[in-house]
Amino acid sequence: MLDAIHKHCLEKGDRYLASYTGSNIGNVLLGIGQIGEAIRFLENAIKEARASHNDWVRITAKKVLAYAYYLKGENNRAA
């Protein structure tokens, strides 16, 4: 469902809401152990959030991204 909403937002050019859904997809993927895919979605969500001035998503996605890099063993990137 999140993926469909994310694609719809991108098609409509709503990067603000797309950043929310992308961040949530990243959180879900991280929760099921798909760290690489989670990182990809979180990084894209941060870009979309920055472009649309969605600071809340940008900040929270960066925190989750840091945790994902920590789980992956990339402590320098996590910091």
TIPABA-511997 format. One record per atom (N, C-alpha, C, O, CB): x negated, y, z; residue in one letter. Coordinates in steps of 0.2 Angstrom, whole numbers, plus 2048, in hexadecimal, padded with zeros to 3 digits. Each point is the difference from the previous one (the first is absolute). Last residue first. Glycine has a CB too. Example, Ala and Ser with C-alpha at 12.3 -4.5 7.8 and 13.67 -1.06 7.14 Angstrom:
7C07F5823S
7FC806801S
804805803S
7FD806801S
7FD7F77F5S
8047E780AA
804806800A
7FC806800A
7FB7FF803A
80E7FB803A
//
This chain:
77682783CA
7FE807804A
8028067FCA
7FF805802A
7F87F5804A
80B7F17F0A
805800805A
7FF807804A
805803801A
7FC7F07FFA
7EF8067F0R
8058037FDR
806801805R
8048057FFR
7F97F57F6R
7F07FC813N
7FE8067FEN
8068047FDN
802806801N
7F27F67FEN
80E7ED807N
801805806N
7FE8077FEN
803804802N
7FA7F2806N
80B7F37EDE
7FC8067FDE
801805805E
8048057FFE
7FF7F87F5E
8077ED80DG
7FA800802G
7FC8067FEG
7F9800800G
8077F4800G
8188067FEK
7FC7FD7FBK
7F8800802K
7FC7FD7FCK
80D8077FCK
807805817L
8017F97FFL
7FC7FD7FBL
7FE7FA800L
80E808803L
7F38157FFY
7FD7FD806Y
8017F97FFY
7FB7FC801Y
80780E806Y
8088037E9Y
7F97FF7FFY
7FC7FD806Y
7FC7FC7FFY
80580E7F9Y
8167FA80AA
7FF7FB7FBA
7F97FF7FEA
7FD7FB800A
80E8087FCA
7FB80F813Y
8017F9803Y
7FF7FA7FBY
7FD7FB802Y
80B80B807Y
7F78107EFA
7FB7FF804A
8007FA804A
7FB7FC800A
804810802A
8147FA7F2L
7FA7FE7FBL
7FA7FF804L
7FC7FC7FFL
80980B7F8L
80D801815V
8017F97FEV
7FB7FE7FBV
7FD7FA801V
80F807801V
7F4816804K
7FF7FC806K
8007F87FFK
7FC7FC802K
80980D805K
8018067E7K
7F8800802K
7FF7FC806K
7FB7FD800K
80480E7FAK
8177F9801A
7FD7FB7FBA
7F9800801A
7FD7FA7FFA
80C8087F9A
80380E814T
8017F9803T
7FD7FB7FBT
7FE7FB803T
80D809802T
7F38137F5I
7FC7FE806I
8027F9802I
7FB7FD802I
80680F802I
80A7FB7E9R
7F98007FFR
7FC7FF806R
7FB7FC800R
80680C7F7R
8167FA80AV
7FE7FA7FDV
7F98007FFV
7FD7FB801V
80E8047F9V
7FD81580EW
8017FB805W
7FE7F97FDW
7FD7FC804W
80D80A801W
7F580E7EED
7FB7FF804D
8017FA805D
7FB7FD802D
80380F7FDD
8097FC7E9N
8047FC805N
7FA7FE805N
7FE7FA800N
80B8017F8N
7F68117F2H
7FF804807H
8047FC805H
804803804H
7FB8087F6H
7FC7EE7EFS
807803801S
800803807S
806802802S
7FF7F57F7S
7E78007FFA
8028037FAA
807803802A
8018067FDA
7F97F37FBA
7FC7F9818R
7FC8067FFR
8038057FBR
801806800R
7F57F3804R
8137F17FEA
802805806A
7FC806800A
803806801A
8007F0806A
7F87F97E9E
8078037FFE
802805805E
8038057FFE
8007F17FBE
7E97FF809K
7FF8047FBK
8078047FEK
8008067FFK
7F77F27FCK
8097F7816I
7FC806802I
7FF8057FAI
801806801I
7F97F3808I
80F7F27F2A
805804804A
7FD806803A
803806800A
8037F0803A
7EC7FB7F2N
8058037FBN
805805804N
8018057FDN
7FD7F17FAN
7F47FC816E
7FC8057FCE
8048047FBE
7FF806800E
7F77F3802E
8147F5809L
7FF805805L
7FC8067FCL
801806801L
7FF7F2809L
8047F47EAF
806804801F
7FF806805F
8028057FEF
8047F1800F
7E77FB7FFR
8028037F9R
806805801R
8008057FER
7FB7F17FCR
7FF7FD818I
7FB8057FFI
8028047FAI
800806800I
7F77F4806I
8147F27FFA
803805804A
7FB8077FFA
803805800A
8017F2808A
7F67F57EDE
8068037FDE
803806804E
8028057FDE
8017F07FEE
7EB7FE80EG
7FE8047FAG
8068037FCG
7FF8067FEG
7F87F2801G
80D7FB815I
7FC806801I
7FE8047FAI
801806800I
7FB7F480AI
8167F47FEQ
7FE8017FAQ
7FC807800Q
8028057FDQ
8087F57FDQ
8027FB819G
7F97FE7FEG
7FE8017F9G
7FA7FE7FFG
8087FA80AG
81380E802I
8007F97FEI
7F97FE7FEI
7FF7FA7FDI
80D807800I
7F881580BG
8037FC805G
8007F87FEG
8007FC804G
80780E7FFG
7F28077EEL
7FB7FF805L
8037FC805L
7FC7FB803L
7FF8107FBL
8137FB7F1L
7FB7FB7FEL
7FB7FF805L
7FD7FB801L
8058097F3L
80F80B811V
8027FA800V
7FB7FB7FDV
7FF7FA803V
80D80A7FBV
7EF813803N
8007FD806N
8037F9800N
7FD7FC804N
80580F800N
7FD8007E8G
7F97FF802G
8007FD807G
7FD7FB802G
7FF80E7F7G
8187FE7FEI
7FE7FA7FDI
7F97FE802I
7FF7FA801I
8088097F5I
801812811N
8047FA804N
7FE7FA7FCN
7FF7FB804N
80A80C7FFN
7EE80C7F4S
7FD7FF806S
8047FA804S
7FC7FC803S
8018117FDS
80C7FA7EBG
7F97FD7FFG
7FD7FE807G
7FC7FB801G
80380B7F4G
81580680BT
8017F97FFT
7F97FD7FFT
8007FA802T
80B8097F9T
7F5814809Y
8037FC806Y
8007F97FEY
7FE7FC804Y
80980E7FFY
7F28047ECS
7FB7FF805S
8037FD806S
7FC7FC803S
7FE80E7F9S
8157FC7F3A
7FB7FA7FEA
7FB7FF805A
7FE7FA801A
8048087F3A
80C81180EL
8037FA803L
7FC7F97FEL
8007FB804L
80B80B7FBL
7EC80F7F9Y
801801807Y
8037F9803Y
7FE7FD805Y
8048107FAY
7FC7F67EAR
7FA7FE803R
800800808R
7FD7FC803R
7FD8087F3R
8177FC7F4D
800802807D
7FB7FD804D
8007FB803D
80C8057FCD
7FA7FD7E9G
7FB805802G
801803807G
7FD805801G
8037FE7F3G
80C7EB7FFK
803806801K
7FC806802K
802806800K
8087F4803K
7ED7F07FBE
8038017FAE
804807800E
8008037FBE
8017F1803E
7F5804816L
7FB8027FBL
8038027F9L
7FE8047FDL
7FA7F4809L
8177FF80BC
7FD807802C
7FB8027FBC
8008067FEC
8027F880EC
8067EC7F1H
8058057FEH
7FE807802H
8018057FCH
8087F3806H
7E97F6805K
8008017F9K
8058067FDK
7FF8047FCK
7FD7F0803K
804806818H
7FA8037FEH
8008027F9H
7FE8057FEH
7FC7F580CH
8187F97FEI
800807802I
7FA8047FEI
8018057FDI
8077F880CI
7F77EC7F4A
8058037FBA
801807802A
8008047FBA
8067F1804A
7ED7FF810D
7FC8007F9D
8058047FBD
7FE8047FCD
7FB7F2807D
80F804812L
7FC806800L
7FD8017FAL
7FF8067FEL
7FF7F880EL
80F7EF7F6M
804806800M
7FC806800M
8018057FCM
8087F580AM
//
